[in-house]
């Protein structure tokens, strides 16, 4: 009987497997993949952060589920994975933002904050007696009129994106972005794109009760969370557009079938 390939190598975070893998980090990534879908989109007018809150019971107050957090006046973060771990990361990010403001008398840069947070994540992959954070963040913000969007990983890796998603619906959302994203997106267009991705990536009805959206505009650089009424208005527009696209696609298929019958 062949021994398991990872036998013994996943018992401690400091032990590499023979093929150079840290299994505890990979398990943390699995925790993120099982989380709800969170999305970030960069447009020419600002940053969009959108999350699916996925309430499991009608008895749950949806407003009590936090997936989007304000880090500073000009920075927000969307999370997926273990919520408690995400709160700890957000708290650390807020402290780093305030330390920078007190030390240098200016707001922290979005890339600097993201790197500081990832430095902390990386430390939890090389010390015994701790475990990696089972959460990933999409950090978006505006600094000096420029929009920045980063995705963190439990390993401490950091990647800048134009549009990205984390959580269980990542693959479906990324397919939408690859197909429909453009650099000249307006703010409204970015919101509609994010909602389209969430609608395709989730298997339940998309409503303002289970979707949350935050916006950071380039012109004022202020983090603003949209009200449920505003979110529902955008959702209705997206659903109407999708219905029209489906009707057009079905009409084209019918036309093609009729042409084939005539031949």
C-alpha positions as CSV (number, residue, x, y, z in Angstrom):
1,X,0.0,0.0,0.0
2,X,1.4,3.3,-1.1
3,X,1.7,6.0,1.7
4,X,-0.2,9.2,1.1
5,X,1.9,11.8,-0.7
6,X,1.2,14.5,1.8
7,X,1.4,12.3,4.9
8,X,3.0,14.2,7.7
9,X,3.8,17.3,5.7
10,X,0.5,19.1,6.5
11,X,0.9,18.8,10.3
12,X,3.0,22.0,10.6
13,X,3.0,25.2,8.7
14,X,6.9,25.3,8.7
15,X,7.3,22.0,6.8
16,X,7.7,21.8,3.1
17,X,6.6,18.7,1.2
18,X,9.2,17.0,-1.1
19,X,7.6,18.8,-4.1
20,X,8.0,22.2,-2.4
21,X,4.4,22.8,-1.2
22,X,3.0,24.2,2.0
23,X,-0.2,22.2,2.5
24,X,-1.5,24.4,5.3
25,X,-1.4,27.4,2.9
26,X,-3.3,25.4,0.3
27,X,-5.9,24.4,2.9
28,X,-6.3,28.1,3.7
29,X,-6.9,28.8,0.0
30,X,-9.6,26.1,0.0
31,X,-11.3,28.0,2.9
32,X,-11.4,31.1,0.6
33,X,-12.8,29.1,-2.3
34,X,-15.7,27.9,-0.2
35,X,-16.6,31.5,0.8
36,X,-19.1,33.7,-0.8
37,X,-18.3,35.6,-4.0
38,X,-16.7,39.0,-3.7
39,X,-15.8,41.2,-6.6
40,X,-13.7,44.3,-7.4
41,X,-13.8,46.3,-10.6
42,X,-11.7,49.3,-11.6
43,X,-13.3,51.8,-14.0
44,X,-12.3,55.1,-15.4
45,X,-14.3,56.9,-12.8
46,X,-13.6,54.9,-9.7
47,X,-13.5,51.5,-7.9
48,X,-16.4,49.2,-7.3
49,X,-16.5,46.6,-4.6
50,X,-19.5,44.1,-4.6
51,X,-20.2,41.1,-2.5
52,X,-22.8,38.3,-2.2
53,X,-23.8,37.9,1.4
54,X,-25.7,34.6,0.9
55,X,-27.9,34.4,4.0
56,X,-28.7,30.8,5.0
57,X,-32.0,31.6,6.8
58,X,-34.8,34.1,6.6
59,X,-34.4,34.7,10.3
60,X,-30.9,36.2,9.8
61,X,-30.7,40.0,9.6
62,X,-28.8,40.6,6.4
63,X,-27.5,43.9,7.6
64,X,-25.5,42.1,10.3
65,X,-23.4,40.2,7.7
66,X,-20.4,42.3,6.9
67,X,-18.4,41.4,3.8
68,X,-17.3,45.0,2.7
69,X,-15.3,47.1,5.1
70,X,-14.1,50.7,5.1
71,X,-10.4,50.8,5.8
72,X,-9.8,54.6,5.5
73,X,-11.7,57.5,3.8
74,X,-10.2,56.5,0.4
75,X,-9.8,52.7,0.8
76,X,-12.3,49.8,1.1
77,X,-12.0,46.0,1.2
78,X,-14.2,43.1,0.2
79,X,-13.6,39.7,1.9
80,X,-14.2,36.0,1.3
81,X,-13.4,33.0,3.5
82,X,-13.5,32.9,7.3
83,X,-15.2,36.0,8.5
84,X,-13.4,36.2,11.8
85,X,-10.0,36.1,10.1
86,X,-11.2,38.8,7.7
87,X,-12.1,41.1,10.6
88,X,-8.7,40.6,12.1
89,X,-7.0,41.6,8.8
90,X,-9.3,44.6,8.4
91,X,-8.5,45.8,11.9
92,X,-4.8,45.5,11.2
93,X,-5.3,47.4,7.9
94,X,-7.1,50.2,9.7
95,X,-4.3,50.5,12.3
96,X,-1.7,50.7,9.5
97,X,-3.7,53.4,7.7
98,X,-3.9,55.5,10.9
99,X,-0.2,55.0,11.8
100,X,0.7,56.3,8.3
101,X,-1.6,59.3,8.7
102,X,-0.1,60.2,12.1
103,X,3.5,59.6,11.1
104,X,3.5,61.3,7.7
105,X,0.5,63.6,7.9
106,X,-1.0,62.1,4.7
107,X,-3.3,59.2,3.7
108,X,-1.6,55.8,3.1
109,X,-1.1,54.7,-0.5
110,X,-3.3,51.8,-1.6
111,X,-0.3,49.7,-2.7
112,X,1.6,50.4,0.5
113,X,-1.3,49.3,2.7
114,X,-1.8,46.1,0.6
115,X,1.9,45.3,0.9
116,X,1.9,45.8,4.6
117,X,-1.1,43.5,5.0
118,X,0.5,40.9,2.8
119,X,3.8,41.1,4.9
120,X,1.7,40.1,7.9
121,X,0.0,37.3,6.0
122,X,3.4,35.9,4.9
123,X,4.7,35.9,8.5
124,X,1.9,33.5,9.3
125,X,3.2,31.0,6.8
126,X,6.7,30.6,8.3
127,X,6.2,30.5,12.1
128,X,5.4,27.5,14.2
129,X,2.4,27.5,16.5
130,X,0.2,29.7,14.1
131,X,-1.9,29.0,11.1
132,X,-2.4,31.0,7.9
133,X,-5.4,33.3,7.6
134,X,-8.3,31.5,5.9
135,X,-9.4,34.7,4.2
136,X,-8.6,36.7,1.1
137,X,-9.2,40.4,0.5
138,X,-9.9,42.6,-2.5
139,X,-8.5,46.0,-1.6
140,X,-9.6,49.0,-3.7
141,X,-9.0,52.7,-3.3
142,X,-8.1,56.0,-4.9
143,X,-4.8,57.9,-4.2
144,X,-3.8,61.0,-5.9
145,X,-6.6,60.6,-8.4
146,X,-5.5,57.1,-9.5
147,X,-7.6,54.0,-8.9
148,X,-5.9,50.9,-7.6
149,X,-7.3,47.4,-7.1
150,X,-5.3,44.5,-5.4
151,X,-6.1,40.9,-4.4
152,X,-4.4,39.3,-1.4
153,X,-3.8,35.6,-0.9
154,X,-3.3,33.6,2.3
155,X,0.3,33.0,1.3
156,X,1.0,36.8,1.3
157,X,1.1,37.1,-2.5
158,X,-0.2,40.3,-4.0
159,X,-1.6,40.9,-7.5
160,X,-3.0,44.1,-9.0
161,X,-6.1,43.7,-11.2
162,X,-8.4,45.7,-13.4
163,X,-11.3,43.4,-12.3
164,X,-11.1,40.3,-10.1
165,X,-13.2,38.0,-7.9
166,X,-12.6,35.7,-4.9
167,X,-14.7,33.0,-3.4
168,X,-16.8,30.2,-4.7
169,X,-17.9,32.0,-7.8
170,X,-14.5,33.2,-8.9
171,X,-14.2,31.2,-12.2
172,X,-17.7,32.2,-13.5
173,X,-17.1,35.9,-12.6
174,X,-13.6,35.9,-14.2
175,X,-15.1,34.5,-17.4
176,X,-17.6,37.4,-17.5
177,X,-14.7,39.9,-16.9
178,X,-12.6,38.4,-19.6
179,X,-15.5,38.7,-22.1
180,X,-17.0,42.1,-21.1
181,X,-14.4,44.2,-19.3
182,X,-13.0,47.3,-21.0
183,X,-10.7,50.1,-19.8
184,X,-13.2,52.9,-20.5
185,X,-15.9,51.6,-18.3
186,X,-18.0,54.2,-16.5
187,X,-18.9,53.9,-12.9
188,X,-22.5,52.7,-13.7
189,X,-21.1,50.3,-16.3
190,X,-18.7,48.8,-13.7
191,X,-21.5,48.4,-11.2
192,X,-23.6,46.6,-13.8
193,X,-20.7,44.4,-14.8
194,X,-20.1,43.4,-11.2
195,X,-23.8,42.6,-10.7
196,X,-23.8,40.6,-13.9
197,X,-20.8,38.6,-12.6
198,X,-22.5,38.0,-9.2
199,X,-25.8,37.0,-10.9
200,X,-23.9,34.4,-13.0
201,X,-21.7,33.2,-10.2
202,X,-24.4,32.5,-7.7
203,X,-27.3,30.0,-7.7
204,X,-29.8,32.1,-5.9
205,X,-31.9,35.2,-6.7
206,X,-29.9,38.4,-6.8
207,X,-31.6,41.1,-4.6
208,X,-30.5,44.0,-2.5
209,X,-30.9,41.8,0.6
210,X,-28.0,39.6,-0.4
211,X,-25.8,42.0,-2.4
212,X,-23.8,44.8,-1.1
213,X,-21.9,47.5,-3.1
214,X,-19.4,50.1,-2.2
215,X,-18.0,52.8,-4.5
216,X,-14.9,55.0,-4.3
217,X,-15.0,57.7,-6.9
218,X,-11.8,59.1,-8.5
219,X,-13.0,62.8,-8.3
220,X,-13.4,62.9,-4.5
221,X,-11.7,59.7,-3.4
222,X,-14.4,59.0,-0.8
223,X,-15.6,55.5,0.2
224,X,-19.4,55.3,0.0
225,X,-21.7,52.3,0.5
226,X,-24.8,52.3,-1.7
227,X,-28.2,52.0,0.0
228,X,-30.4,48.9,-0.6
229,X,-32.7,51.0,-2.9
230,X,-29.8,52.1,-5.1
231,X,-28.5,48.5,-5.3
232,X,-31.9,47.2,-6.2
233,X,-32.2,49.8,-9.0
234,X,-29.0,48.6,-10.6
235,X,-30.0,44.9,-10.1
236,X,-33.3,45.6,-11.9
237,X,-31.5,47.2,-14.9
238,X,-29.1,44.3,-15.1
239,X,-31.9,41.7,-15.0
240,X,-33.8,43.5,-17.8
241,X,-30.6,43.6,-20.0
242,X,-30.0,39.9,-19.4
243,X,-33.6,39.0,-20.4
244,X,-33.2,41.1,-23.6
245,X,-30.0,39.3,-24.4
246,X,-31.5,35.9,-23.9
247,X,-34.5,36.8,-26.2
248,X,-32.1,38.0,-28.9
249,X,-30.1,34.8,-28.6
250,X,-33.2,32.6,-28.8
251,X,-34.4,34.6,-31.9
252,X,-31.0,34.1,-33.6
253,X,-31.1,30.4,-32.9
254,X,-34.6,30.2,-34.3
255,X,-33.5,32.0,-37.4
256,X,-30.6,29.7,-37.9
257,X,-32.8,26.6,-37.4
258,X,-35.3,27.9,-40.0
259,X,-32.5,28.5,-42.5
260,X,-31.2,25.0,-42.0
261,X,-34.7,23.6,-42.6
262,X,-35.0,25.6,-45.8
263,X,-31.7,24.2,-47.1
